[in-house]
Amino acid sequence: MMVSLMKKAGLATAALMLSTLAFAEPGGTYQFDKKDAHQFVMFKISHLGYSWLYGRFNDFNGTFTVDADNPEKSSVQATIQTASVDSNHAERDKHLRGDDFLDVDKYPTATFQSTSIEKTGDKTAKITGDFTLHGVTKPVTLDAKLIGYGDDPWGGYRMGLEASTTLKLADFGITKNLGPASETVEIIISVEGIKK
Amino acid sequence: MPIRNDRTRYGWLSIGLHWLVAATVIGLFALGLWMVDLGYYDPWYRTGPDIHRSIGILLFAVMLVRLLWRWLSPPPASLPTHQRWETLLAHLAHWALYLLLFVAMVSGYLISSADGSSVSVFGGFSVPSLTGHQSGLEDIAGDIHEVAVWSLIVLAGLHALAALKHHFLDRDDTLRRMLGLSPRHPTPSSPGESQ
């Protein structure tokens, strides 16, 4: 009697543990942690060929869905509010928002929607998708890296990714001449998602 | 010519300030319009805006002196030959020009100082930011600056057309007295002047 009770309790515990484990699997849909700003879209462009200028977009949001069994079926989408461009210089930011560059009145958002994912290593993948910037949609491929995932200390489950790509500004109709060293810009997106 | 304005004539300080501000505003407008389209490798790409900001700040100081002087030495009365509506419109235009000038200068300063940085005047001294970093202020200030300067230039153009109308059509002394020239013909309503 006693033994069987203990057996039952043990089974229940095991079942509970199993269900917790199941919950703690990385598969699922993640919302970017916009609220607590564990997310960054940075850009990096050469200044005259002499130094790097870094800037960022402060306002963007997105989600990604992880298929744990078949990672290549995962997906990611993000929307950037172009007016949130911030290069730590008000006059330059105003210029970047104007029609020489982002033309934010006309094109208030830039979007990315993945179309395919190719695993290239244990924690790396090439994420291809449609990137829309300045009203122009082009396929781009992001080099992505899985940074880490797991339970957070506050009862949630998180996963962090970082990805980058290099764009030719003229491909997106941004043709203002900044010099031969500054025709391309590197975009770095580093996000933490919270599992829904 | 005396420094002070009197009942019928402008003194040289008011005349000087008027034309100094007029020339500066036209110069700043042209410079501003030109500099925003300069190529990145143009030698003026940085110098143009530097001069525009510096002169803008100095113009602000000049305008404060001008308003102070206007208070200390009020301008002469309108010519008696002017119609009531002309006087009224002229005064309205003058105050609108003053207002637009200050809106243009302050909004320009707010663009440059919206990230908390100060505005350097010919590398000599700097005016610190009053707002500190204000996200997006440069865009709002930029829109206001654009509307204000275009309004200012259009209104200044009307103001100039009105002066030319008085000079060539009415053949009165409105423009002559702002140029410091003697009256075309004695004005009967200003005793002492006609002798």
Chai-1 contact restraints between the chains, C-beta under 6 A:
chainA,res_idxA,chainB,res_idxB,connection_type,confidence,min_distance_angstrom,max_distance_angstrom,comment,restraint_id
A,H89,B,D115,contact,1.0,0.0,6.0,A-B,restraint_1
A,A90,B,A114,contact,1.0,0.0,6.0,A-B,restraint_2
A,A90,B,D115,contact,1.0,0.0,6.0,A-B,restraint_3
A,A90,B,E138,contact,1.0,0.0,6.0,A-B,restraint_4
A,E91,B,S112,contact,1.0,0.0,6.0,A-B,restraint_5
A,K94,B,E138,contact,1.0,0.0,6.0,A-B,restraint_6
A,K94,B,D139,contact,1.0,0.0,6.0,A-B,restraint_7
A,K94,B,G142,contact,1.0,0.0,6.0,A-B,restraint_8
A,L178,B,Y40,contact,1.0,0.0,6.0,A-B,restraint_9
